[in-house]
Amino acid sequence: MAFDEALAARVRQVLGDTEGLSEKRMFGGLAFLVSGNMACGVHGEDLILRIDPQEGEAMLGEPHVRLFDMTGRPMKGWVLVGPAALATDDDLSSWVAKGVRFASSLPPK
């Protein structure tokens, strides 16, 4: 699956010079890692977020957010955020910050 290059560029801009940042192709898309832990990524036209599993239920109540489910077994602590929720740079920055916050809370790999 191809991923939205324009969204990837926007995510790169938001992440800027985040310490420990790297990119890796994963899940048929592009992942952004902080100290080796995935924070977010681009899958098709969606933003993938790795979040605190305890926050997942609340995020699923947000418009255009759904579970990340590639195999029929949804992954706890992972959500997809659709393009309509990423329309502005502030919207995108807010979502990306959630993924970076969680990835930064994990031990470096």
CORBELQUI-V59709 format. One record per run of one state. SS is the DSSP state (@ for helix, = for strand, . for the rest). FROM is the first residue (numbers start at 1). TO is the last residue. If there is no record, write none. Layout:
# CORBELQUI-V59709
SS|FROM|TO, SS|FROM|TO
This chain:
# CORBELQUI-V59709
.|1|4, @|5|15, .|16|20, =|21|26, .|27|28, =|29|34, .|35|36, =|37|43, .|44|45, =|46|50, .|51|52, @|53|60, .|61|64, =|65|67, .|68|77, =|78|81, .|82|82, @|83|86, .|87|88, @|89|105, .|106|109
